[in-house]
């Protein structure tokens, strides 16, 4: 506690610190909210300048951007069905329907408050248990456990957003199939890099990098949404969503208290594991809310609990992701890798010794993340009252902007045109898929988890001498796989029995 | 993050021009540009993501070449496919010397194994190599079954006869080739587990999921300095001073020429000769700047001679191709 207060004092001790804190907060939220750019873009732009900054300031700036950037992506997910980042994709499922039905203010308000609550809770957990948790997570979670967790995530999230279970699974399988394009994770063999169709011979290195999920997400959500809205406008059936500014009430938050708690724990847990992080956290948080909620019939149609579940979980993952970084020097994602870079630029190496050698700095980081999450509430309240007005713009003005931003975003990912083509093709495909009840979120989930899962699976098989039953020799992986199989069986039985109940969310 | 170059180009250009102007005014021994070349920024393609080893090297070298030769660079990351996704764009660029490609020895092994068609020593012209380093075998510092290479080999023979090593996956890569050479020379078997992300590789060793790790010392310096892991074998002909107490593979009884990890800069074949020799000299001058030397020291890239000029680079690449081809 004393260290936390010292950290806080260092944070707000001088005007420079406060300015940097506020800039990081607003910058992260802004970059997170604009589709096509994200907090990584901002981080890369700022990284060279951190050399001349005080180490405390530099680390604080990036911790704050990390917190507010994850939250910022929710705004466009809710308003335009365009997730600012992959971890905001499940937020679209209920957030966008809420906008369509004129409750955009409530959806954004819920996203703001829950992002903040998830983040604060995670920051507190992080402060109380860093070293021990990190050591445990790295020891307990080998490739086998990571694969089992991904398998579990796939099974329980499969049916989200589709009109029925079968279409949900087909969507996920499509995503898994797309994930196989590119270089295989074991031997580095290029798949689909070369093929011959009748007399047409095709060979390219471009696909050796695989289909990246960022252009896929932009295509599946942003481009296809523009096409859907354009169809509606030309058919004369589009209604402009009402720009309501109503904030959710306390009673509404009380109603979802268990979802909040559950998503915080899921997010924290997923965040600790290197390479899993916020995206799986958000999908798991959402699917578990769907499973346990009393209002599950409303999921996918604009249920506030869905927004709460995914936004709490992805922000809870931020604090947790700092744990392996600080305690072991293992970054879980791109932004935490940049923070590692800042420590190194200033001659410090994260690892067990950092608590002893640079304890002050660690506590500045903790304090910065804590207060950033608290400040998100204020920032979010202001944003709710302002950003919703964008909805008043006619869609024929918004659409070109969305298309331009999406194109820039796809190209900027790797400076390769292939990603722009992937985005447009994905947009047209998604337009057709959505019209027939398949799930855009399912395909994206399959793509993201397919890549992670294949890599974890192949490592596991190598470690277990290609004996697949080895998964059951380890308690954590056995438990996760058995849970997954039971959940799968239950969902199939439920689907076969109760099609009439129609408790599946409708298409996104 | 790749936006960095584009968004900040104007700023960087202004800053660098001021720098360049200032040092020119002081009459530094700055290289003379060939007539009509280098008046606009050059593009430096990095085939790996921002923040990684190649990216950091490219940005450091770009800054050093600005300092030494007054050249301005726009660094562009085109990651993917183990460094192959960037190659088509490089090959499509005009052979005018304005497009420079950073690449590592993976391009050489990829050519040797047939995954790419371009021979880095023939289809590209190396300007220089700026980082050359060696590999080591690491174990956990608190490993209680063995604490050095000798004990490991004894444990391996007495125990089950197999051990696991976290390594990269790519068939025919430097990493797997070196291990194959070691295993066949010593008659031992170490099962190679393919990890595509470096952090996962390190976590697997630290977390106790594998017995050994194959890596270069600069990449795991934070873990060795923190005392979490330690090297037990060095792949070099002689022990470097920093690792004076770690045996080499030769001492362990395996006599082969060890492959190295090397990172350098290339232009396409067909670039006019005077431009190539200017860029090559600029690369050398950049390498010798204080700031770049400091950069390489921080990265542990000063332990062996880390520089080769064009001729030296071609020899290095051809030797590596011979080794890879002999193993295939």
Interface residues (C-beta under 8 A of the other chain):
Chain A: X37 X40 X41 X43 X44 X45 X47 X48 X138 X139 X140 X141 X142 X143 X182 X183 X185 X186 X187 X188 X189 X190 X204 X205 X206 X207 X208 X209 X210 X212 X274 X275 X324 X328 X329 X330 X331 X332 X334 X337 X338 X341 X344 X349 X350 X351 X352 X353 X412 X413 X414 X415 X416 X455 X458 X459 X462 X463 X465
Chain B: X1 X2 X3 X4 X7 X8 X49 X50 X51 X76 X77 X78 X79 X80 X81 X82 X84 X85 X87 X88 X89 X115 X116 X164 X168 X169 X170 X171 X173 X191 X192 X193 X194 X195 X196 X197 X199 X200 X202 X203 X204 X206 X207 X208 X209 X210 X221 X222 X223 X225 X226 X227 X228
